[in-house]
Amino acid sequence: MGVTSGIVLFAVIWFMTFLCVIPVRLETQGDRGEIVPGTHAGSPEVHNLKRKAWITTGISVVIWGILASIILFELISVRDLDRWMFNRMEPREIID
């Protein structure tokens, strides 16, 4: 895995994690009972995005470390995934 691949992998993991973390402890205007005229009751009142971004970064570093290790040490390869799920790739030739 190259540097660019590692950065792309981290970005994908970060954004997927961020989308999962955003709704946690979200207080809406409807929850507080203070709905601003012209807005939806589900609009966020307190979102704590900076804190959630830091939490997301911590979680993403751990997940990225695990996945990068699996990729770099070749614990699971594309051929392994194919063999377990699809069985379409030809076996790798072993050269003596």
All heavy atoms as an XYZ file, in Angstrom:
765
protein
N       0.856     -1.166      0.000
C       0.000      0.000      0.000
C       0.899      1.225      0.000
O       1.776      1.362      0.837
C      -0.908     -0.017      1.230
C      -1.778      1.204      1.335
S      -3.068      1.132      2.590
C      -2.182      0.900      4.080
N       0.652      2.125     -0.927
C       1.420      3.351     -1.026
C       0.883      4.439     -0.100
O      -0.139      4.266      0.583
N       1.562      5.569     -0.107
C       1.158      6.691      0.745
C      -0.217      7.210      0.333
O      -1.090      7.460      1.176
C       2.214      7.822      0.669
C       1.749      9.048      1.429
C       3.544      7.344      1.199
N      -0.415      7.372     -0.965
C      -1.704      7.873     -1.446
C      -2.835      6.917     -1.101
O      -3.914      7.354     -0.678
C      -1.652      8.089     -2.973
O      -0.536      8.922     -3.282
C      -2.912      8.732     -3.484
N      -2.594      5.635     -1.244
C      -3.619      4.638     -0.893
C      -3.948      4.700      0.595
O      -5.112      4.578      0.982
C      -3.144      3.235     -1.244
O      -2.829      3.132     -2.597
N      -2.932      4.884      1.423
C      -3.150      4.997      2.861
C      -3.974      6.223      3.226
O      -4.861      6.163      4.080
N      -3.686      7.350      2.556
C      -4.446      8.580      2.819
C      -5.888      8.429      2.368
O      -6.819      8.839      3.084
C      -3.758      9.776      2.119
C      -2.421     10.067      2.787
C      -4.649     11.012      2.146
C      -1.551     11.064      2.049
N      -6.097      7.835      1.206
C      -7.464      7.628      0.701
C      -8.226      6.686      1.624
O      -9.397      6.931      1.949
C      -7.438      7.103     -0.751
C      -8.814      6.635     -1.195
C      -6.912      8.177     -1.687
N      -7.583      5.608      2.059
C      -8.224      4.670      2.977
C      -8.619      5.376      4.276
O      -9.729      5.203      4.773
C      -7.305      3.489      3.274
C      -7.837      2.430      4.239
C      -9.074      1.758      3.655
C      -6.757      1.410      4.555
N      -7.718      6.212      4.814
C      -8.031      6.939      6.045
C      -9.190      7.901      5.829
O     -10.079      8.008      6.684
C      -6.804      7.704      6.555
C      -7.062      8.412      7.843
C      -7.045      7.723      9.040
C      -7.357      9.770      7.869
C      -7.307      8.358     10.244
C      -7.624     10.417      9.063
C      -7.595      9.719     10.250
N      -9.207      8.612      4.693
C     -10.290      9.572      4.426
C     -11.642      8.871      4.335
O     -12.638      9.356      4.885
C      -9.999     10.334      3.132
N     -11.674      7.732      3.659
C     -12.936      6.987      3.539
C     -13.410      6.509      4.911
O     -14.587      6.656      5.262
C     -12.773      5.803      2.561
C     -13.970      4.866      2.614
C     -12.557      6.309      1.147
N     -12.495      5.967      5.694
C     -12.846      5.499      7.042
C     -13.310      6.667      7.898
O     -14.300      6.560      8.633
C     -11.650      4.780      7.696
C     -11.353      3.477      6.968
C     -11.910      4.511      9.178
C     -10.041      2.843      7.365
N     -12.607      7.811      7.809
C     -12.949      8.981      8.632
C     -14.356      9.466      8.326
O     -15.148      9.696      9.233
C     -11.940     10.110      8.405
C     -12.052     11.193      9.426
C     -11.378     11.271     10.601
C     -12.913     12.338      9.373
N     -11.762     12.407     11.284
C     -12.701     13.073     10.554
C     -13.827     12.809      8.455
C     -13.367     14.261     10.838
C     -14.509     13.989      8.732
C     -14.273     14.701      9.911
N     -14.686      9.622      7.034
C     -16.009     10.137      6.684
C     -17.115      9.139      7.019
O     -18.200      9.541      7.467
C     -16.065     10.542      5.209
C     -15.465     11.888      4.961
C     -14.213     12.007      4.399
C     -16.132     13.042      5.331
C     -13.643     13.251      4.195
C     -15.579     14.296      5.127
C     -14.324     14.397      4.554
N     -16.874      7.848      6.836
C     -17.888      6.860      7.206
C     -18.122      6.868      8.712
O     -19.267      6.780      9.180
C     -17.472      5.472      6.721
C     -17.549      5.310      5.228
S     -17.016      3.707      4.657
C     -18.198      2.629      5.423
N     -17.039      6.986      9.476
C     -17.168      7.035     10.930
C     -17.864      8.320     11.364
O     -18.707      8.313     12.263
C     -15.781      6.934     11.586
O     -15.128      5.771     11.105
C     -15.891      6.863     13.094
N     -17.526      9.432     10.720
C     -18.130     10.724     11.061
C     -19.638     10.696     10.842
O     -20.400     11.210     11.665
C     -17.483     11.835     10.236
C     -17.839     13.215     10.679
C     -17.584     13.637     11.974
C     -18.403     14.130      9.805
C     -17.895     14.920     12.399
C     -18.711     15.403     10.204
C     -18.462     15.809     11.499
N     -20.076     10.072      9.749
C     -21.509      9.986      9.497
C     -22.222      9.117     10.536
O     -23.416      9.298     10.784
C     -21.761      9.448      8.090
C     -21.368     10.405      6.959
C     -21.508      9.710      5.613
C     -22.189     11.667      7.001
N     -21.499      8.192     11.149
C     -22.088      7.377     12.218
C     -22.079      8.110     13.553
O     -22.951      7.891     14.396
C     -21.329      6.063     12.356
S     -21.512      4.967     10.954
N     -21.103      8.989     13.769
C     -20.948      9.678     15.056
C     -21.834     10.918     15.146
O     -22.262     11.293     16.238
C     -19.459     10.044     15.294
C     -19.281     10.966     16.474
C     -18.638      8.786     15.476
N     -22.142     11.556     14.020
C     -22.912     12.814     14.047
C     -24.224     12.703     14.835
O     -24.511     13.561     15.664
C     -23.176     13.322     12.616
C     -21.904     13.931     12.051
C     -24.278     14.376     12.600
C     -22.047     14.393     10.615
N     -25.055     11.694     14.649
C     -26.333     11.683     15.364
C     -26.242     11.355     16.860
O     -27.236     11.487     17.577
C     -27.159     10.625     14.641
C     -26.250      9.871     13.779
C     -24.997     10.634     13.643
N     -25.076     10.965     17.356
C     -24.951     10.616     18.766
C     -25.054     11.881     19.618
O     -24.357     12.863     19.383
C     -23.612      9.888     19.022
C     -23.417      9.621     20.493
C     -23.535      8.615     18.215
N     -25.916     11.849     20.613
C     -26.155     12.969     21.536
C     -26.523     14.276     20.835
O     -26.156     15.350     21.278
C     -24.946     13.204     22.430
C     -24.717     12.102     23.420
C     -23.664     12.513     24.399
N     -23.475     11.491     25.405
C     -22.541     11.543     26.313
N     -21.724     12.555     26.367
N     -22.430     10.584     27.198
N     -27.247     14.188     19.750
C     -27.693     15.358     19.016
C     -28.972     15.886     19.654
O     -29.927     15.133     19.854
C     -27.954     14.990     17.553
C     -28.434     16.112     16.656
C     -27.304     17.108     16.435
C     -28.902     15.552     15.331
N     -28.976     17.150     20.002
C     -30.173     17.780     20.571
C     -30.812     18.646     19.495
O     -30.180     19.565     18.980
C     -29.805     18.641     21.778
C     -29.350     17.851     22.974
C     -29.100     18.741     24.181
O     -29.804     19.770     24.312
O     -28.213     18.412     24.962
N     -32.062     18.334     19.171
C     -32.768     19.095     18.149
C     -33.589     20.210     18.784
O     -33.776     20.260     20.006
C     -33.699     18.180     17.347
O     -34.691     17.642     18.211
C     -32.925     17.048     16.690
N     -34.069     21.099     17.937
C     -34.924     22.181     18.429
C     -36.216     21.617     19.016
O     -36.737     22.141     19.990
C     -35.241     23.149     17.292
C     -34.036     23.928     16.813
C     -34.366     24.872     15.678
O     -35.538     25.079     15.335
N     -33.340     25.461     15.088
N     -36.694     20.535     18.423
C     -37.911     19.896     18.936
C     -37.691     19.296     20.313
O     -38.588     19.310     21.157
N     -36.484     18.744     20.567
C     -36.169     18.180     21.876
C     -36.166     19.263     22.950
O     -36.597     19.035     24.079
C     -34.799     17.498     21.866
C     -34.758     16.266     20.984
O     -35.847     15.715     20.703
O     -33.650     15.867     20.576
N     -35.664     20.418     22.607
C     -35.568     21.515     23.576
C     -36.855     22.320     23.682
O     -37.034     23.063     24.636
C     -34.432     22.450     23.187
C     -33.080     21.824     23.404
C     -32.045     22.860     23.346
N     -30.900     22.418     24.135
C     -29.935     23.209     24.500
N     -29.979     24.481     24.190
N     -28.930     22.749     25.200
N     -37.725     22.186     22.703
C     -38.980     22.933     22.732
C     -38.819     24.390     22.338
O     -39.688     25.207     22.590
N     -37.708     24.719     21.690
C     -37.444     26.092     21.264
C     -37.290     26.118     19.746
O     -36.199     26.288     19.224
C     -36.160     26.608     21.918
C     -36.177     26.558     23.426
C     -34.796     26.814     24.032
O     -33.843     27.076     23.281
O     -34.698     26.739     25.256
N     -38.404     25.985     19.040
C     -38.362     25.922     17.588
C     -38.357     27.330     17.016
O     -39.251     28.137     17.273
C     -39.562     25.123     17.040
C     -39.543     23.702     17.621
C     -39.545     25.090     15.523
C     -40.779     22.904     17.319
N     -37.321     27.647     16.255
C     -37.199     28.947     15.609
C     -38.151     28.978     14.426
O     -38.177     28.032     13.636
C     -35.743     29.186     15.142
C     -35.618     30.499     14.406
C     -34.783     29.102     16.313
N     -38.958     30.040     14.296
C     -39.895     30.112     13.170
C     -39.157     30.004     11.827
O     -38.120     30.629     11.619
C     -40.531     31.496     13.318
C     -40.368     31.842     14.759
C     -39.094     31.199     15.191
N     -39.693     29.177     10.936
C     -39.107     28.987      9.624
C     -38.131     27.829      9.555
O     -37.563     27.567      8.493
N     -37.898     27.131     10.675
C     -36.993     25.981     10.674
C     -37.765     24.727     11.049
O     -38.849     24.790     11.630
C     -35.822     26.167     11.657
O     -36.336     26.289     12.979
C     -35.007     27.401     11.312
N     -37.173     23.587     10.749
C     -37.786     22.297     11.050
C     -37.512     21.942     12.508
O     -36.475     22.316     13.062
C     -37.192     21.229     10.119
C     -37.931     19.938     10.172
N     -37.636     18.962     11.084
C     -38.951     19.458      9.424
C     -38.442     17.930     10.897
N     -39.243     18.208      9.888
N     -38.415     21.218     13.127
C     -38.234     20.826     14.533
C     -37.048     19.890     14.699
O     -36.466     19.802     15.777
C     -39.501     20.157     15.060
N     -36.642     19.212     13.627
C     -35.514     18.301     13.699
C     -34.169     18.985     13.472
O     -33.136     18.323     13.449
N     -34.161     20.292     13.312
C     -32.899     21.018     13.117
C     -32.069     20.959     14.388
O     -32.591     21.113     15.495
C     -33.169     22.477     12.765
O     -33.911     22.571     11.575
N     -30.749     20.760     14.252
C     -29.918     20.646     15.450
C     -29.807     21.956     16.221
O     -29.669     23.016     15.634
C     -28.558     20.217     14.912
C     -28.570     20.524     13.471
C     -29.987     20.576     13.036
N     -29.890     21.849     17.522
C     -29.700     22.999     18.411
C     -28.280     22.969     18.968
O     -27.575     23.955     18.979
C     -30.727     22.959     19.543
C     -30.672     24.140     20.477
C     -31.103     25.436     19.821
O     -31.940     25.403     18.902
O     -30.607     26.486     20.240
N     -27.872     21.797     19.476
C     -26.520     21.608     19.987
C     -25.931     20.423     19.226
O     -26.420     19.311     19.331
C     -26.544     21.303     21.506
C     -25.145     21.078     22.023
C     -27.234     22.422     22.260
N     -24.871     20.678     18.467
C     -24.326     19.602     17.636
C     -22.927     19.164     18.046
O     -22.535     18.051     17.759
C     -24.325     19.996     16.165
C     -23.765     21.343     15.899
N     -22.438     21.625     15.995
C     -24.372     22.499     15.564
C     -22.232     22.891     15.701
N     -23.392     23.449     15.446
N     -22.126     19.995     18.695
C     -20.769     19.647     19.166
C     -19.911     19.023     18.069
O     -19.283     17.990     18.265
C     -20.837     18.682     20.358
C     -21.579     19.269     21.525
O     -21.449     20.447     21.812
N     -22.366     18.452     22.191
N     -19.853     19.670     16.907
C     -19.138     19.088     15.772
C     -17.635     18.974     16.008
O     -17.014     18.007     15.576
C     -19.399     19.896     14.502
C     -20.739     19.642     13.828
C     -20.876     20.488     12.575
C     -20.903     18.191     13.476
N     -17.041     19.937     16.698
C     -15.597     19.873     16.931
C     -15.248     18.651     17.787
O     -14.313     17.913     17.487
C     -15.113     21.147     17.614
C     -13.625     21.226     17.770
C     -13.200     22.573     18.350
C     -11.696     22.676     18.442
N     -11.279     23.970     18.972
N     -16.010     18.426     18.832
C     -15.781     17.277     19.703
C     -16.003     15.965     18.946
O     -15.231     15.014     19.076
C     -16.701     17.359     20.907
C     -16.508     16.248     21.886
C     -17.344     16.478     23.121
N     -17.169     15.381     24.044
C     -18.126     14.887     24.791
N     -19.325     15.418     24.759
N     -17.910     13.881     25.590
N     -17.057     15.936     18.122
C     -17.356     14.733     17.350
C     -16.281     14.473     16.299
O     -15.973     13.319     15.994
C     -18.730     14.843     16.710
C     -19.843     14.755     17.738
C     -21.198     14.875     17.113
C     -22.272     14.826     18.201
N     -23.608     14.876     17.651
N     -15.689     15.527     15.745
C     -14.610     15.354     14.771
C     -13.383     14.735     15.442
O     -12.712     13.878     14.859
C     -14.256     16.688     14.138
N     -13.080     15.157     16.669
C     -11.942     14.572     17.394
C     -12.205     13.117     17.765
O     -11.316     12.270     17.671
C     -11.607     15.387     18.643
C     -10.827     16.612     18.309
C     -11.259     17.899     18.359
C      -9.469     16.672     17.855
N     -10.269     18.753     17.958
C      -9.152     18.029     17.649
C      -8.504     15.712     17.588
C      -7.901     18.436     17.193
C      -7.256     16.122     17.142
C      -6.970     17.465     16.948
N     -13.420     12.821     18.178
C     -13.791     11.434     18.494
C     -13.686     10.571     17.233
O     -13.147      9.465     17.267
C     -15.220     11.376     19.089
C     -15.230     12.018     20.474
C     -15.744      9.950     19.138
C     -16.613     12.245     21.036
N     -14.179     11.111     16.125
C     -14.107     10.403     14.849
C     -12.662     10.133     14.453
O     -12.331      9.040     13.975
C     -14.802     11.228     13.748
O     -16.171     11.396     14.107
C     -14.704     10.552     12.404
N     -11.794     11.120     14.655
C     -10.380     10.947     14.301
C      -9.748      9.831     15.121
O      -9.009      8.989     14.583
C      -9.616     12.264     14.503
O     -10.245     13.282     13.705
C      -8.167     12.131     14.105
N     -10.037      9.779     16.402
C      -9.491      8.721     17.254
C      -9.958      7.343     16.835
O      -9.156      6.399     16.726
N     -11.246      7.212     16.579
C     -11.792      5.927     16.150
C     -11.218      5.527     14.793
O     -10.855      4.374     14.569
C     -13.335      5.986     16.100
C     -13.909      6.178     17.512
C     -13.918      4.746     15.449
C     -15.390      6.503     17.535
N     -11.100      6.504     13.895
C     -10.599      6.227     12.549
C      -9.144      5.791     12.553
O      -8.756      4.927     11.753
C     -10.755      7.470     11.667
O     -12.105      7.812     11.533
N      -8.338      6.377     13.431
C      -6.930      5.973     13.507
C      -6.816      4.507     13.909
O      -6.014      3.755     13.344
C      -6.159      6.883     14.491
C      -4.816      6.298     14.866
C      -5.988      8.271     13.903
N      -7.645      4.086     14.859
C      -7.611      2.691     15.305
C      -8.054      1.756     14.179
O      -7.383      0.758     13.875
C      -8.494      2.495     16.560
C      -8.635      1.027     16.906
C      -7.936      3.279     17.726
N      -9.174      2.084     13.529
C      -9.678      1.241     12.443
C      -8.680      1.214     11.290
O      -8.409      0.161     10.703
C     -11.067      1.724     11.968
C     -12.090      1.543     13.086
C     -11.504      0.988     10.705
C     -13.441      2.161     12.796
N      -8.120      2.391     10.948
C      -7.144      2.464      9.866
C      -5.901      1.632     10.187
O      -5.373      0.951      9.306
C      -6.750      3.910      9.597
C      -5.760      4.049      8.490
C      -6.023      4.078      7.157
C      -4.343      4.141      8.618
N      -4.856      4.198      6.460
C      -3.803      4.239      7.328
C      -3.475      4.166      9.703
C      -2.443      4.348      7.101
C      -2.124      4.269      9.476
C      -1.614      4.365      8.186
N      -5.454      1.680     11.425
C      -4.294      0.890     11.819
C      -4.528     -0.605     11.647
O      -3.655     -1.330     11.159
N      -5.707     -1.047     12.023
C      -6.042     -2.471     11.872
C      -6.097     -2.855     10.396
O      -5.488     -3.844      9.978
C      -7.377     -2.787     12.579
C      -7.226     -2.635     14.092
C      -7.873     -4.176     12.214
C      -8.536     -2.645     14.844
N      -6.814     -2.069      9.582
C      -6.935     -2.393      8.163
C      -5.609     -2.266      7.424
O      -5.288     -3.099      6.566
C      -7.996     -1.510      7.509
C      -9.437     -1.774      7.925
C     -10.380     -0.801      7.262
C      -9.826     -3.195      7.595
N      -4.820     -1.246      7.750
C      -3.521     -1.076      7.099
C      -2.598     -2.243      7.445
O      -1.844     -2.721      6.587
C      -2.893      0.252      7.501
N      -2.655     -2.716      8.673
C      -1.841     -3.870      9.063
C      -2.252     -5.123      8.294
O      -1.397     -5.890      7.842
C      -1.964     -4.132     10.558
O      -1.484     -3.040     11.293
N      -3.544     -5.320      8.157
C      -4.039     -6.477      7.401
C      -3.562     -6.402      5.958
O      -3.133     -7.400      5.376
C      -5.579     -6.561      7.476
C      -6.008     -6.951      8.889
C      -6.128     -7.541      6.444
C      -7.498     -6.859      9.123
N      -3.603     -5.202      5.370
C      -3.187     -5.041      3.975
C      -1.673     -5.185      3.842
O      -1.185     -5.899      2.957
C      -3.664     -3.683      3.432
C      -5.189     -3.668      3.325
C      -3.031     -3.389      2.069
C      -5.784     -2.305      3.059
N      -0.912     -4.513      4.701
C       0.550     -4.518      4.571
C       1.166     -5.884      4.857
O       2.128     -6.285      4.203
C       1.162     -3.461      5.482
C       0.939     -2.012      5.053
C       1.459     -1.061      6.103
C       1.599     -1.748      3.717
N       0.650     -6.584      5.852
C       1.199     -7.894      6.192
C       0.532     -9.028      5.410
O       0.804    -10.193      5.649
C       1.082     -8.145      7.698
C       1.915     -7.203      8.511
C       1.319     -6.365      9.437
C       3.290     -7.133      8.336
C       2.080     -5.485     10.193
C       4.055     -6.255      9.080
C       3.460     -5.434     10.013
N      -0.367     -8.654      4.496
C      -1.062     -9.601      3.624
C      -1.717    -10.742      4.393
O      -1.627    -11.911      4.013
C      -0.106    -10.134      2.555
C       0.428     -9.060      1.638
C       1.413     -9.583      0.607
O       1.674    -10.799      0.591
O       1.911     -8.769     -0.173
N      -2.369    -10.395      5.483
C      -3.091    -11.407      6.256
C      -4.296    -11.927      5.490
O      -4.655    -13.096      5.594
C      -3.509    -10.831      7.604
C      -2.363    -10.338      8.496
C      -2.911     -9.697      9.744
C      -1.429    -11.480      8.839
N      -4.943    -11.039      4.750
C      -6.057    -11.401      3.883
C      -5.777    -10.758      2.528
O      -5.542     -9.566      2.446
C      -7.409    -10.897      4.432
C      -7.684    -11.491      5.802
C      -8.528    -11.220      3.466
C      -8.913    -10.938      6.471
N      -5.813    -11.536      1.468
C      -5.566    -11.002      0.135
C      -6.861    -10.990     -0.669
O      -7.887    -11.545     -0.250
C      -4.511    -11.843     -0.585
O      -5.026    -13.121     -0.877
N      -6.793    -10.377     -1.846
C      -7.955    -10.352     -2.726
C      -8.312    -11.767     -3.156
O      -9.483    -12.117     -3.268
C      -7.673     -9.457     -3.957
C      -8.816     -9.520     -4.946
C      -7.423     -8.029     -3.519
N      -7.311    -12.586     -3.367
C      -7.569    -13.982     -3.752
C      -8.279    -14.748     -2.631
O      -9.127    -15.592     -2.896
C      -6.276    -14.678     -4.130
C      -5.702    -14.164     -5.430
C      -4.611    -15.066     -5.937
N      -4.036    -14.544     -7.149
C      -4.536    -14.751     -8.366
N      -5.621    -15.459     -8.508
N      -3.943    -14.237     -9.424
N      -7.924    -14.447     -1.373
C      -8.620    -15.091     -0.254
C     -10.095    -14.699     -0.235
O     -10.975    -15.549     -0.044
C      -7.971    -14.702      1.073
C      -6.575    -15.253      1.229
O      -6.277    -16.288      0.603
O      -5.783    -14.643      1.981
N     -10.362    -13.423     -0.429
C     -11.752    -12.967     -0.450
C     -12.519    -13.605     -1.601
O     -13.675    -13.996     -1.441
C     -11.804    -11.440     -0.561
C     -11.262    -10.664      0.638
C     -11.271     -9.180      0.336
C     -12.069    -10.954      1.879
N     -11.875    -13.692     -2.754
C     -12.526    -14.329     -3.900
C     -12.802    -15.797     -3.623
O     -13.875    -16.307     -3.945
C     -11.647    -14.190     -5.145
C     -12.250    -14.917     -6.324
O     -13.316    -14.487     -6.792
O     -11.668    -15.939     -6.745
N     -11.845    -16.502     -3.037
C     -12.025    -17.922     -2.749
C     -13.173    -18.134     -1.762
O     -13.929    -19.092     -1.871
C     -10.718    -18.503     -2.194
C     -10.766    -20.014     -2.069
C      -9.463    -20.598     -1.568
N      -9.254    -20.192     -0.182
C      -8.136    -19.616      0.272
N      -7.136    -19.370     -0.526
N      -8.025    -19.280      1.543
N     -13.309    -17.244     -0.785
C     -14.360    -17.397      0.219
C     -15.743    -17.021     -0.308
O     -16.748    -17.564      0.132
C     -14.058    -16.550      1.440
C     -12.850    -16.988      2.197
C     -12.339    -18.251      2.274
C     -11.983    -16.171      2.971
N     -11.215    -18.269      3.042
C     -10.971    -17.004      3.496
C     -11.958    -14.824      3.278
C      -9.959    -16.528      4.313
C     -10.948    -14.349      4.094
C      -9.956    -15.204      4.599
N     -15.806    -16.073     -1.256
C     -17.113    -15.583     -1.676
C     -17.525    -15.982     -3.087
O     -18.645    -16.427     -3.296
C     -17.143    -14.055     -1.566
C     -17.152    -13.549     -0.156
S     -17.530    -11.824     -0.123
C     -15.958    -11.142      0.307
N     -16.639    -15.789     -4.057
C     -17.064    -15.930     -5.447
C     -16.451    -17.121     -6.171
O     -17.078    -17.708     -7.037
C     -16.723    -14.646     -6.225
C     -17.277    -13.415     -5.592
C     -16.439    -12.481     -5.027
C     -18.638    -13.194     -5.550
C     -16.938    -11.346     -4.439
C     -19.150    -12.055     -4.966
C     -18.299    -11.127     -4.406
N     -15.210    -17.423     -5.905
C     -14.473    -18.507     -6.531
C     -14.392    -18.331     -8.051
O     -14.653    -19.256     -8.823
C     -15.080    -19.863     -6.183
C     -14.055    -20.972     -6.309
O     -12.857    -20.729     -6.315
N     -14.533    -22.191     -6.423
N     -14.036    -17.119     -8.503
C     -13.931    -16.814     -9.927
C     -12.488    -16.687    -10.397
O     -12.217    -16.863    -11.570
C     -14.672    -15.521    -10.244
C     -16.147    -15.629    -10.038
C     -16.829    -14.347    -10.397
N     -18.250    -14.424    -10.078
C     -19.059    -13.405    -10.091
N     -18.612    -12.218    -10.405
N     -20.324    -13.563     -9.800
N     -11.557    -16.328     -9.520
C     -10.162    -16.138     -9.913
C      -9.457    -17.483    -10.002
O      -9.755    -18.404     -9.252
C      -9.439    -15.246     -8.900
C      -9.970    -13.845     -8.831
S      -9.165    -12.885     -7.549
C      -7.707    -12.363     -8.404
N      -8.522    -17.535    -10.920
C      -7.730    -18.759    -11.039
C      -6.716    -18.800     -9.914
O      -6.241    -17.775     -9.441
C      -7.013    -18.777    -12.396
C      -7.972    -18.870    -13.560
C      -7.238    -18.869    -14.890
O      -6.009    -19.047    -14.886
O      -7.896    -18.694    -15.910
N      -6.342    -19.995     -9.476
C      -5.337    -20.097     -8.402
C      -3.997    -19.537     -8.861
O      -3.645    -19.616    -10.034
C      -5.245    -21.581     -8.105
C      -6.177    -22.274     -9.006
C      -6.845    -21.284     -9.882
N      -3.277    -18.967     -7.929
C      -1.955    -18.423     -8.218
C      -0.993    -19.563     -8.492
O      -0.988    -20.567     -7.795
C      -1.482    -17.594     -7.025
C      -0.135    -16.947     -7.270
C       0.305    -16.187     -6.063
N      -0.556    -15.025     -5.917
C      -0.467    -14.183     -4.897
N       0.380    -14.418     -3.933
N      -1.264    -13.152     -4.831
N      -0.153    -19.392     -9.519
C       0.831    -20.422     -9.843
C       1.971    -20.369     -8.845
O       2.480    -19.302     -8.525
C       1.378    -20.201    -11.254
C       0.361    -20.428    -12.333
C       0.965    -20.227    -13.712
O       2.201    -20.378    -13.840
O       0.205    -19.949    -14.641
N       2.351    -21.517     -8.343
C       3.456    -21.610     -7.409
C       4.709    -21.985     -8.196
O       4.756    -23.014     -8.869
C       3.175    -22.648     -6.312
C       1.927    -22.242     -5.530
C       4.370    -22.798     -5.402
C       1.461    -23.248     -4.534
N       5.721    -21.115     -8.133
C       6.965    -21.361     -8.849
C       7.986    -21.923     -7.870
O       8.261    -21.336     -6.842
C       7.490    -20.061     -9.495
C       6.452    -19.520    -10.466
C       8.809    -20.310    -10.190
C       6.788    -18.156    -11.023
N       8.545    -23.079     -8.208
C       9.531    -23.703     -7.335
C      10.898    -23.138     -7.556
O      11.410    -22.846     -8.509
C       9.551    -25.221     -7.526
C       8.257    -25.830     -7.013
O       7.744    -25.332     -6.015
O       7.809    -26.821     -7.620
